[in-house]
Structure formats: C-alpha cells, structure tokens
C-alpha cells in the first residue's frame, strides 16, 4: 500500500447530534471506534482532528488541534495537512459504514496528477472519504483566504480525480440522534 497517513475529522460542533459524535454509541460501540478499527484494518497510522475543547481525545490519541474556527471540515483538513506533512486519507467520525475496500480503491488508484481523490455518486461529489496530497496545502490556504468553504467547490478547483460509486449507504453520515436507529 502506498504511504499515507490517516486523519479522522472529529472536531465539529455536533450541534444537530446534541453531543460529541466521537462518543455516540452505535451498536454497542462509540463512533470513534469504527474509524479507528477501519484504519487499523488497513495498517494506517492516524491522527484525530479535534477542537481545543476535546481534552480527553487530545490526551488519549495522536491529535492535531484545528487551527481554523468556524470553517467546517476544510479547517480540519488544512490543519492536518500542515501539521502532519504527509498525504492524508481523511474520514469523518460520523460515517461508520465506510469499508476497507472503499478506502483501498482510493489509495490504490492515487496518481501523480491529482491533489485530491474522492468519489462521486449520481454526479455529486462525495468529499469523504478522500485522499489529499500534502502539496494541496498552499492551494487550500488560498481557497480559505477567498472564504471558499464548500468542500465540493474546493475539490473542483484543485487537480482532482473522482471515482464512481453507486453504493449510497457507505456515504451516509450520522447527524441526528434519529439517524442512529
């Protein structure tokens, strides 16, 4: 497998869920455990992207503290790229249906010409999971300076590749308590 480092985005406010998503229980285990187990199955080292208030996570896991306030996942991605300095395979903590095979498709197909690789489904970009080259940092900085916060728009403005997928369930993220049922 190509050399990549994992980044689990878990620094969001979780306003709709009503609690930190990392500790939300699904089928008897916290959401964070699903992401950790997925990276372990791929033998990929990882960091968590967290906000400064997530002290317990910072103390217990390799973490990068999001340096950008109120810019959504773009801030976590950019902080990760700057802090870790490696190509990053990025997943959010709230997508427990992601599979090893899906992530392998990204990693195995990662080429030299794109800065980001992710999936598209029915013509719509799915920004996660995604693989980002460390060289994307300066261009992402420019997009952030322009206040471009839409990941889909950022991806289209960078050299990118979109792999097709028809599996809608793996891309489902859990935002509300009723999504857990």
N, C-alpha and C positions, 0 to 999 in steps of 0.2 A: 504494500500500500504506500502511496505517496506520502511524504511527510507533511502532515497537517496537525494543527492543534485545535482542540475543541473549545467552544465558548457557549455557555448556557446563559441566555438572557433571562434574568430574574429580578431586575431592579425596578420593574414597573410599579405603579401605584396600586394596582389591583382593586381599583375603586368599584368596578362592577361586580367583582367576586366578593368584596367585603372583607377580605383577609389576604395576607401574603400568600400568593399562589404556591410558593415552594412547599408550604406545609399543608396544603389542601389534600385531603385523603381521597383516593380513588381506588376502589377495590382493595382496600386494606393497606395501602402504602401511600406516602406523600408523593406529590407530582415530581418533586426534585429527584426522587429515587429512580423514576422512569428514565430521566435524561442521563443520570449518572450510569445506570446499567447499560444504556444504549452505547455510550462512549466506551465503557469497559468491554462490551462485546466486540468492539472494533479495535481495542487496544490503543485508544487515543487518549492522551493526557488532555486535561481540560482545566479551564478556569471558569468561575462564575462571574458574570457581570452583575454587580449589585449597586444599590444606592447606599449612601453613607449610614442610613438608619438600620441596615440589616446586619447588626453587630454579630449575632450568633453565626450567620453564614460566613462572615469575614474571619471569625476566629476558627472556624472548623473546616474551611475549604480554601483552596487557592482561589483568590478573588482579585478582580480589578474593580475599583470604585468608579462608577460612571462620573465623568468629569463635566458632563453637559446636563443642565437642568431643563426639564420640560421640552425635550426634543424627541421623545419617544425612543424606539429601538435604534434609530440612527446614532444616537449618543452612545449607546452601549457598544454598537459595532465599532464606531470610531475610537472609543476608549480602548477597546480590546485590541484593535489593530495597532494603535500607538504604544500601548503598554506591553504587549506580548511580542510584537515584532515578527510574527510568523503568519503564514497563510492560515486562515481560520475557517473551520467548519462550524457554522453557527446554527443553534437551535434554540427556540424559546422553551421555557419551562412548562408552558401550558399546552403542549402538543404531544401528549403521551402515546398517540397512535403511530408516531414515526417508527420506521423499521430500519433494521440494519441494512437490508437490501437496497432500500431507497437511498440511504446515505452513501452506500458503496457506489451507486450509479453516479453520484456527484463526484466523488473522489476519483474513481477510475477514469472518468471522462474529462477531468480537468485539464485544459490545454494551456498553451503558452500565450494565446492571443487574447484571452478574456481576463478581466479583473474580477468578475463575479459570475458565478454559475448557479442557477436555481431552476425551478420547474415552472411550467405554465400548464394550466388546465382550462380547457374550453376558451383559449385565447386570453386568459387572465394570468398575469404574473403572480406566482406564489412566492413571496420573498423568503419564506422559511420552509424547509431547511435551505441553507445557502452556503456556498464556499466562496470566500473572499481572499484575494491575494493581498499580501501586505503592501504591495505597490499601490493599492487603491486609496491609501491614506490621504495623500495630498489632494486628490480629486474629490474625495468625500468631504474634506475640510472646506474646499471651495464651494461645494453644494450647500454645506451647512451655513457658510458665510452668506450665501444667497437666500437662506431660510427655506431651502427646499427640504421638507421633512417627509415627504411621501417616499417610502422605500421603492415602490413600483417606479416612480418617476426617476429616482436616483439610479436605479438599475438600468433603465433605458438610456440614461445619459452617459453611462460608462461602457467600455467594451465588455460585452456580456454574451452569455450563451444560455438559452432556455431549453431545457429538456422537457419533452412532452410527458404528461402523466394523465391518466384518466381516473385514478383512484382518489375519490373525493374524501373518503373517511380519514386518511392519514394526515390530510391538511387541516383537519378540524381542530381549532383551538378552543380551550375552555375558558370562557369569560364570565359566566354567571353560575351561581350555585345550581340552577336547574340543568345546566349542561353536564353535570356530573351523573345524572340519572340515566 
